[in-house]
């Protein structure tokens, strides 16, 4: 290993829908986290792995931090704060369009006493009011000792190269933890569930609430090199099952087709994806499901 190598953990935190997953994907240079206009899309900690010169950036995409109301919420918020443990840098991400929100200020105040270097990232600057951005940055900087402030658009790529270089420069010297061609620390089994869950959100929008989950029941490589995946979509009510299925099963076929196409591209092999929908009003009480989706059981 070269003495010049750097490697470190960067926790990306913020309120729901600040654009954390889009930022991690932009820094990695390809998709590793699912993205949806729906808030609270990210549930478990997901690590994207980016390279910048001699530095390897281990980016923890955490769930948005919000006021939890149910067990799943508590598990997600616990995962978000857990994602900051052992971090070399904390990147606080704020939706630049929203001004100084109570959600953002609450998180920043919780981070203020942390010893790790903290960077403030104002996102969505391409569609934000520019004069207001500067006022927002000034007010947020007054709440915590941010090392530096960045103005970016994770969606368009504006400011991403400058941010990536700054993150890399602040990492400690040390050997890389992963091979140079690895872009995420997530199993293919979990990735498959996340891709299908993204399609649920993208295609059903407001029709399907958060009480749904995707469980990969079987993930098997066939002799011909293709992959066979069986997944169960869990919903809480019969009416939700009908929404996911669609008229004559048209909606679930479309969800499956798009998820299959994306998985084929991500995995680099043909994919045989089989979906079925199960109604379980108490799926949030299933401990094994939490483990499968990368969350810890929280009482």
NUKOL-563896 format. One record per residue (C-alpha): x, z, y; residue in one letter; residue number from 1. Coordinates in steps of 0.05 Angstrom, whole numbers, plus 5000, padded with zeros to 4 digits. Last residue first. Layout:
<sites>
<site X="X" Z="Z" Y="Y" residu="a" num="NUM"/>
...
</sites>
This chain:
<sites>
<site X="4243" Z="5431" Y="4966" residu="x" num="299"/>
<site X="4290" Z="5372" Y="4974" residu="x" num="298"/>
<site X="4306" Z="5327" Y="4915" residu="x" num="297"/>
<site X="4366" Z="5284" Y="4931" residu="x" num="296"/>
<site X="4359" Z="5211" Y="4948" residu="x" num="295"/>
<site X="4391" Z="5149" Y="4918" residu="x" num="294"/>
<site X="4329" Z="5109" Y="4898" residu="x" num="293"/>
<site X="4338" Z="5126" Y="4824" residu="x" num="292"/>
<site X="4351" Z="5199" Y="4838" residu="x" num="291"/>
<site X="4288" Z="5205" Y="4879" residu="x" num="290"/>
<site X="4250" Z="5170" Y="4822" residu="x" num="289"/>
<site X="4274" Z="5222" Y="4772" residu="x" num="288"/>
<site X="4245" Z="5279" Y="4814" residu="x" num="287"/>
<site X="4174" Z="5250" Y="4813" residu="x" num="286"/>
<site X="4134" Z="5288" Y="4866" residu="x" num="285"/>
<site X="4132" Z="5228" Y="4914" residu="x" num="284"/>
<site X="4098" Z="5188" Y="4858" residu="x" num="283"/>
<site X="4037" Z="5234" Y="4864" residu="x" num="282"/>
<site X="3982" Z="5184" Y="4879" residu="x" num="281"/>
<site X="4009" Z="5139" Y="4823" residu="x" num="280"/>
<site X="3981" Z="5068" Y="4823" residu="x" num="279"/>
<site X="4027" Z="5019" Y="4787" residu="x" num="278"/>
<site X="4045" Z="4948" Y="4808" residu="x" num="277"/>
<site X="4084" Z="4900" Y="4765" residu="x" num="276"/>
<site X="4144" Z="4857" Y="4779" residu="x" num="275"/>
<site X="4188" Z="4815" Y="4733" residu="x" num="274"/>
<site X="4251" Z="4783" Y="4762" residu="x" num="273"/>
<site X="4293" Z="4733" Y="4723" residu="x" num="272"/>
<site X="4356" Z="4722" Y="4765" residu="x" num="271"/>
<site X="4407" Z="4665" Y="4762" residu="x" num="270"/>
<site X="4477" Z="4688" Y="4782" residu="x" num="269"/>
<site X="4514" Z="4698" Y="4847" residu="x" num="268"/>
<site X="4490" Z="4769" Y="4857" residu="x" num="267"/>
<site X="4472" Z="4763" Y="4930" residu="x" num="266"/>
<site X="4447" Z="4691" Y="4927" residu="x" num="265"/>
<site X="4407" Z="4702" Y="4863" residu="x" num="264"/>
<site X="4381" Z="4768" Y="4892" residu="x" num="263"/>
<site X="4355" Z="4730" Y="4953" residu="x" num="262"/>
<site X="4319" Z="4678" Y="4912" residu="x" num="261"/>
<site X="4289" Z="4731" Y="4866" residu="x" num="260"/>
<site X="4264" Z="4773" Y="4925" residu="x" num="259"/>
<site X="4231" Z="4711" Y="4955" residu="x" num="258"/>
<site X="4197" Z="4691" Y="4890" residu="x" num="257"/>
<site X="4176" Z="4762" Y="4872" residu="x" num="256"/>
<site X="4143" Z="4775" Y="4940" residu="x" num="255"/>
<site X="4109" Z="4707" Y="4935" residu="x" num="254"/>
<site X="4083" Z="4722" Y="4865" residu="x" num="253"/>
<site X="4061" Z="4791" Y="4888" residu="x" num="252"/>
<site X="4020" Z="4759" Y="4943" residu="x" num="251"/>
<site X="3987" Z="4705" Y="4901" residu="x" num="250"/>
<site X="3961" Z="4752" Y="4847" residu="x" num="249"/>
<site X="3893" Z="4719" Y="4848" residu="x" num="248"/>
<site X="3882" Z="4744" Y="4919" residu="x" num="247"/>
<site X="3938" Z="4793" Y="4936" residu="x" num="246"/>
<site X="3975" Z="4837" Y="4886" residu="x" num="245"/>
<site X="4006" Z="4881" Y="4939" residu="x" num="244"/>
<site X="3940" Z="4889" Y="4976" residu="x" num="243"/>
<site X="3901" Z="4904" Y="4912" residu="x" num="242"/>
<site X="3952" Z="4958" Y="4893" residu="x" num="241"/>
<site X="3942" Z="4988" Y="4962" residu="x" num="240"/>
<site X="3867" Z="4993" Y="4951" residu="x" num="239"/>
<site X="3880" Z="5026" Y="4884" residu="x" num="238"/>
<site X="3918" Z="5082" Y="4919" residu="x" num="237"/>
<site X="3987" Z="5115" Y="4921" residu="x" num="236"/>
<site X="4033" Z="5056" Y="4909" residu="x" num="235"/>
<site X="4091" Z="5046" Y="4861" residu="x" num="234"/>
<site X="4122" Z="4978" Y="4851" residu="x" num="233"/>
<site X="4154" Z="4976" Y="4782" residu="x" num="232"/>
<site X="4213" Z="4931" Y="4770" residu="x" num="231"/>
<site X="4240" Z="4892" Y="4710" residu="x" num="230"/>
<site X="4304" Z="4854" Y="4722" residu="x" num="229"/>
<site X="4336" Z="4802" Y="4676" residu="x" num="228"/>
<site X="4404" Z="4777" Y="4698" residu="x" num="227"/>
<site X="4436" Z="4710" Y="4683" residu="x" num="226"/>
<site X="4503" Z="4702" Y="4649" residu="x" num="225"/>
<site X="4477" Z="4662" Y="4588" residu="x" num="224"/>
<site X="4482" Z="4723" Y="4543" residu="x" num="223"/>
<site X="4433" Z="4761" Y="4588" residu="x" num="222"/>
<site X="4452" Z="4818" Y="4634" residu="x" num="221"/>
<site X="4401" Z="4873" Y="4636" residu="x" num="220"/>
<site X="4369" Z="4914" Y="4692" residu="x" num="219"/>
<site X="4308" Z="4954" Y="4669" residu="x" num="218"/>
<site X="4261" Z="5002" Y="4704" residu="x" num="217"/>
<site X="4282" Z="4984" Y="4775" residu="x" num="216"/>
<site X="4236" Z="5029" Y="4817" residu="x" num="215"/>
<site X="4204" Z="5004" Y="4881" residu="x" num="214"/>
<site X="4169" Z="5053" Y="4927" residu="x" num="213"/>
<site X="4104" Z="5059" Y="4966" residu="x" num="212"/>
<site X="4074" Z="5113" Y="5010" residu="x" num="211"/>
<site X="4103" Z="5082" Y="5073" residu="x" num="210"/>
<site X="4041" Z="5044" Y="5092" residu="x" num="209"/>
<site X="4023" Z="4973" Y="5068" residu="x" num="208"/>
<site X="3979" Z="4930" Y="5113" residu="x" num="207"/>
<site X="4023" Z="4942" Y="5174" residu="x" num="206"/>
<site X="4074" Z="4890" Y="5151" residu="x" num="205"/>
<site X="4055" Z="4861" Y="5084" residu="x" num="204"/>
<site X="4106" Z="4805" Y="5078" residu="x" num="203"/>
<site X="4167" Z="4837" Y="5111" residu="x" num="202"/>
<site X="4154" Z="4907" Y="5085" residu="x" num="201"/>
<site X="4142" Z="4887" Y="5012" residu="x" num="200"/>
<site X="4200" Z="4838" Y="5018" residu="x" num="199"/>
<site X="4246" Z="4894" Y="5039" residu="x" num="198"/>
<site X="4224" Z="4935" Y="4978" residu="x" num="197"/>
<site X="4243" Z="4877" Y="4933" residu="x" num="196"/>
<site X="4313" Z="4874" Y="4963" residu="x" num="195"/>
<site X="4321" Z="4950" Y="4959" residu="x" num="194"/>
<site X="4302" Z="4952" Y="4885" residu="x" num="193"/>
<site X="4353" Z="4898" Y="4868" residu="x" num="192"/>
<site X="4407" Z="4934" Y="4908" residu="x" num="191"/>
<site X="4394" Z="4997" Y="4868" residu="x" num="190"/>
<site X="4406" Z="4961" Y="4802" residu="x" num="189"/>
<site X="4465" Z="4923" Y="4831" residu="x" num="188"/>
<site X="4497" Z="4991" Y="4845" residu="x" num="187"/>
<site X="4515" Z="5010" Y="4917" residu="x" num="186"/>
<site X="4582" Z="5019" Y="4951" residu="x" num="185"/>
<site X="4581" Z="4956" Y="4992" residu="x" num="184"/>
<site X="4625" Z="4897" Y="5013" residu="x" num="183"/>
<site X="4677" Z="4894" Y="4958" residu="x" num="182"/>
<site X="4727" Z="4836" Y="4966" residu="x" num="181"/>
<site X="4784" Z="4878" Y="4993" residu="x" num="180"/>
<site X="4781" Z="4927" Y="4935" residu="x" num="179"/>
<site X="4758" Z="4997" Y="4956" residu="x" num="178"/>
<site X="4790" Z="5062" Y="4981" residu="x" num="177"/>
<site X="4841" Z="5030" Y="5027" residu="x" num="176"/>
<site X="4905" Z="5070" Y="5036" residu="x" num="175"/>
<site X="4915" Z="5115" Y="5096" residu="x" num="174"/>
<site X="4924" Z="5118" Y="5171" residu="x" num="173"/>
<site X="4865" Z="5150" Y="5207" residu="x" num="172"/>
<site X="4810" Z="5107" Y="5238" residu="x" num="171"/>
<site X="4805" Z="5101" Y="5314" residu="x" num="170"/>
<site X="4834" Z="5030" Y="5318" residu="x" num="169"/>
<site X="4783" Z="5005" Y="5267" residu="x" num="168"/>
<site X="4724" Z="5030" Y="5307" residu="x" num="167"/>
<site X="4750" Z="4997" Y="5370" residu="x" num="166"/>
<site X="4762" Z="4931" Y="5335" residu="x" num="165"/>
<site X="4691" Z="4933" Y="5306" residu="x" num="164"/>
<site X="4661" Z="4949" Y="5374" residu="x" num="163"/>
<site X="4697" Z="4890" Y="5407" residu="x" num="162"/>
<site X="4676" Z="4843" Y="5352" residu="x" num="161"/>
<site X="4604" Z="4868" Y="5356" residu="x" num="160"/>
<site X="4595" Z="4860" Y="5431" residu="x" num="159"/>
<site X="4541" Z="4807" Y="5424" residu="x" num="158"/>
<site X="4527" Z="4792" Y="5351" residu="x" num="157"/>
<site X="4457" Z="4766" Y="5361" residu="x" num="156"/>
<site X="4419" Z="4818" Y="5320" residu="x" num="155"/>
<site X="4469" Z="4875" Y="5329" residu="x" num="154"/>
<site X="4464" Z="4867" Y="5404" residu="x" num="153"/>
<site X="4517" Z="4910" Y="5435" residu="x" num="152"/>
<site X="4534" Z="4956" Y="5493" residu="x" num="151"/>
<site X="4589" Z="5005" Y="5475" residu="x" num="150"/>
<site X="4604" Z="5074" Y="5502" residu="x" num="149"/>
<site X="4669" Z="5112" Y="5490" residu="x" num="148"/>
<site X="4695" Z="5180" Y="5469" residu="x" num="147"/>
<site X="4626" Z="5211" Y="5474" residu="x" num="146"/>
<site X="4627" Z="5284" Y="5495" residu="x" num="145"/>
<site X="4553" Z="5300" Y="5490" residu="x" num="144"/>
<site X="4491" Z="5306" Y="5533" residu="x" num="143"/>
<site X="4519" Z="5277" Y="5598" residu="x" num="142"/>
<site X="4537" Z="5214" Y="5560" residu="x" num="141"/>
<site X="4464" Z="5204" Y="5546" residu="x" num="140"/>
<site X="4446" Z="5206" Y="5620" residu="x" num="139"/>
<site X="4501" Z="5157" Y="5639" residu="x" num="138"/>
<site X="4484" Z="5108" Y="5583" residu="x" num="137"/>
<site X="4410" Z="5109" Y="5603" residu="x" num="136"/>
<site X="4427" Z="5095" Y="5676" residu="x" num="135"/>
<site X="4472" Z="5037" Y="5654" residu="x" num="134"/>
<site X="4418" Z="5008" Y="5609" residu="x" num="133"/>
<site X="4365" Z="5012" Y="5665" residu="x" num="132"/>
<site X="4405" Z="4963" Y="5706" residu="x" num="131"/>
<site X="4407" Z="4914" Y="5646" residu="x" num="130"/>
<site X="4334" Z="4916" Y="5624" residu="x" num="129"/>
<site X="4339" Z="4906" Y="5549" residu="x" num="128"/>
<site X="4328" Z="4842" Y="5509" residu="x" num="127"/>
<site X="4401" Z="4822" Y="5497" residu="x" num="126"/>
<site X="4422" Z="4895" Y="5501" residu="x" num="125"/>
<site X="4389" Z="4908" Y="5434" residu="x" num="124"/>
<site X="4436" Z="4966" Y="5419" residu="x" num="123"/>
<site X="4468" Z="5021" Y="5460" residu="x" num="122"/>
<site X="4525" Z="5049" Y="5419" residu="x" num="121"/>
<site X="4553" Z="5118" Y="5436" residu="x" num="120"/>
<site X="4618" Z="5136" Y="5400" residu="x" num="119"/>
<site X="4633" Z="5206" Y="5374" residu="x" num="118"/>
<site X="4700" Z="5234" Y="5354" residu="x" num="117"/>
<site X="4690" Z="5289" Y="5301" residu="x" num="116"/>
<site X="4687" Z="5361" Y="5325" residu="x" num="115"/>
<site X="4611" Z="5369" Y="5322" residu="x" num="114"/>
<site X="4583" Z="5411" Y="5379" residu="x" num="113"/>
<site X="4546" Z="5354" Y="5412" residu="x" num="112"/>
<site X="4517" Z="5325" Y="5347" residu="x" num="111"/>
<site X="4453" Z="5366" Y="5349" residu="x" num="110"/>
<site X="4445" Z="5351" Y="5423" residu="x" num="109"/>
<site X="4454" Z="5277" Y="5407" residu="x" num="108"/>
<site X="4399" Z="5279" Y="5355" residu="x" num="107"/>
<site X="4350" Z="5313" Y="5401" residu="x" num="106"/>
<site X="4368" Z="5266" Y="5458" residu="x" num="105"/>
<site X="4353" Z="5205" Y="5414" residu="x" num="104"/>
<site X="4285" Z="5230" Y="5391" residu="x" num="103"/>
<site X="4266" Z="5253" Y="5462" residu="x" num="102"/>
<site X="4278" Z="5183" Y="5488" residu="x" num="101"/>
<site X="4327" Z="5166" Y="5544" residu="x" num="100"/>
<site X="4312" Z="5093" Y="5559" residu="x" num="99"/>
<site X="4275" Z="5054" Y="5506" residu="x" num="98"/>
<site X="4304" Z="4984" Y="5511" residu="x" num="97"/>
<site X="4375" Z="5004" Y="5493" residu="x" num="96"/>
<site X="4354" Z="5027" Y="5424" residu="x" num="95"/>
<site X="4406" Z="5081" Y="5411" residu="x" num="94"/>
<site X="4461" Z="5086" Y="5359" residu="x" num="93"/>
<site X="4507" Z="5145" Y="5352" residu="x" num="92"/>
<site X="4570" Z="5125" Y="5316" residu="x" num="91"/>
<site X="4604" Z="5186" Y="5286" residu="x" num="90"/>
<site X="4677" Z="5179" Y="5267" residu="x" num="89"/>
<site X="4721" Z="5209" Y="5212" residu="x" num="88"/>
<site X="4660" Z="5229" Y="5172" residu="x" num="87"/>
<site X="4666" Z="5285" Y="5122" residu="x" num="86"/>
<site X="4592" Z="5302" Y="5127" residu="x" num="85"/>
<site X="4555" Z="5252" Y="5171" residu="x" num="84"/>
<site X="4517" Z="5221" Y="5113" residu="x" num="83"/>
<site X="4489" Z="5290" Y="5096" residu="x" num="82"/>
<site X="4452" Z="5289" Y="5162" residu="x" num="81"/>
<site X="4418" Z="5224" Y="5143" residu="x" num="80"/>
<site X="4407" Z="5244" Y="5070" residu="x" num="79"/>
<site X="4372" Z="5308" Y="5092" residu="x" num="78"/>
<site X="4328" Z="5267" Y="5139" residu="x" num="77"/>
<site X="4309" Z="5221" Y="5080" residu="x" num="76"/>
<site X="4296" Z="5279" Y="5032" residu="x" num="75"/>
<site X="4253" Z="5315" Y="5084" residu="x" num="74"/>
<site X="4213" Z="5251" Y="5096" residu="x" num="73"/>
<site X="4202" Z="5242" Y="5021" residu="x" num="72"/>
<site X="4177" Z="5314" Y="5017" residu="x" num="71"/>
<site X="4128" Z="5308" Y="5074" residu="x" num="70"/>
<site X="4125" Z="5316" Y="5150" residu="x" num="69"/>
<site X="4196" Z="5305" Y="5172" residu="x" num="68"/>
<site X="4212" Z="5301" Y="5247" residu="x" num="67"/>
<site X="4259" Z="5242" Y="5255" residu="x" num="66"/>
<site X="4330" Z="5220" Y="5238" residu="x" num="65"/>
<site X="4334" Z="5148" Y="5217" residu="x" num="64"/>
<site X="4362" Z="5138" Y="5147" residu="x" num="63"/>
<site X="4438" Z="5132" Y="5145" residu="x" num="62"/>
<site X="4481" Z="5070" Y="5142" residu="x" num="61"/>
<site X="4549" Z="5098" Y="5123" residu="x" num="60"/>
<site X="4603" Z="5049" Y="5144" residu="x" num="59"/>
<site X="4669" Z="5053" Y="5107" residu="x" num="58"/>
<site X="4715" Z="5012" Y="5153" residu="x" num="57"/>
<site X="4779" Z="4986" Y="5120" residu="x" num="56"/>
<site X="4835" Z="4974" Y="5171" residu="x" num="55"/>
<site X="4894" Z="4926" Y="5166" residu="x" num="54"/>
<site X="4858" Z="4872" Y="5206" residu="x" num="53"/>
<site X="4785" Z="4892" Y="5209" residu="x" num="52"/>
<site X="4752" Z="4898" Y="5142" residu="x" num="51"/>
<site X="4681" Z="4922" Y="5129" residu="x" num="50"/>
<site X="4651" Z="4963" Y="5073" residu="x" num="49"/>
<site X="4577" Z="4980" Y="5077" residu="x" num="48"/>
<site X="4555" Z="5048" Y="5051" residu="x" num="47"/>
<site X="4482" Z="5064" Y="5039" residu="x" num="46"/>
<site X="4452" Z="5133" Y="5049" residu="x" num="45"/>
<site X="4381" Z="5132" Y="5024" residu="x" num="44"/>
<site X="4315" Z="5115" Y="5057" residu="x" num="43"/>
<site X="4327" Z="5057" Y="5105" residu="x" num="42"/>
<site X="4261" Z="5027" Y="5128" residu="x" num="41"/>
<site X="4244" Z="5085" Y="5173" residu="x" num="40"/>
<site X="4214" Z="5040" Y="5226" residu="x" num="39"/>
<site X="4181" Z="4974" Y="5206" residu="x" num="38"/>
<site X="4214" Z="4913" Y="5239" residu="x" num="37"/>
<site X="4252" Z="4907" Y="5173" residu="x" num="36"/>
<site X="4325" Z="4904" Y="5151" residu="x" num="35"/>
<site X="4354" Z="4917" Y="5083" residu="x" num="34"/>
<site X="4427" Z="4938" Y="5080" residu="x" num="33"/>
<site X="4486" Z="4898" Y="5051" residu="x" num="32"/>
<site X="4476" Z="4831" Y="5086" residu="x" num="31"/>
<site X="4539" Z="4797" Y="5108" residu="x" num="30"/>
<site X="4594" Z="4804" Y="5160" residu="x" num="29"/>
<site X="4608" Z="4877" Y="5147" residu="x" num="28"/>
<site X="4601" Z="4893" Y="5221" residu="x" num="27"/>
<site X="4537" Z="4853" Y="5228" residu="x" num="26"/>
<site X="4506" Z="4883" Y="5165" residu="x" num="25"/>
<site X="4522" Z="4953" Y="5190" residu="x" num="24"/>
<site X="4492" Z="4936" Y="5258" residu="x" num="23"/>
<site X="4428" Z="4909" Y="5227" residu="x" num="22"/>
<site X="4422" Z="4972" Y="5185" residu="x" num="21"/>
<site X="4430" Z="5016" Y="5246" residu="x" num="20"/>
<site X="4381" Z="4978" Y="5291" residu="x" num="19"/>
<site X="4350" Z="5036" Y="5330" residu="x" num="18"/>
<site X="4288" Z="5030" Y="5286" residu="x" num="17"/>
<site X="4286" Z="5104" Y="5266" residu="x" num="16"/>
<site X="4328" Z="5150" Y="5310" residu="x" num="15"/>
<site X="4403" Z="5149" Y="5305" residu="x" num="14"/>
<site X="4464" Z="5155" Y="5260" residu="x" num="13"/>
<site X="4520" Z="5109" Y="5236" residu="x" num="12"/>
<site X="4571" Z="5153" Y="5200" residu="x" num="11"/>
<site X="4640" Z="5121" Y="5199" residu="x" num="10"/>
<site X="4686" Z="5139" Y="5141" residu="x" num="9"/>
<site X="4759" Z="5121" Y="5145" residu="x" num="8"/>
<site X="4814" Z="5074" Y="5124" residu="x" num="7"/>
<site X="4878" Z="5051" Y="5158" residu="x" num="6"/>
<site X="4934" Z="5009" Y="5130" residu="x" num="5"/>
<site X="4998" Z="5003" Y="5169" residu="x" num="4"/>
<site X="5040" Z="5040" Y="5118" residu="x" num="3"/>
<site X="5024" Z="4983" Y="5070" residu="x" num="2"/>
<site X="5000" Z="5000" Y="5000" residu="x" num="1"/>
</sites>
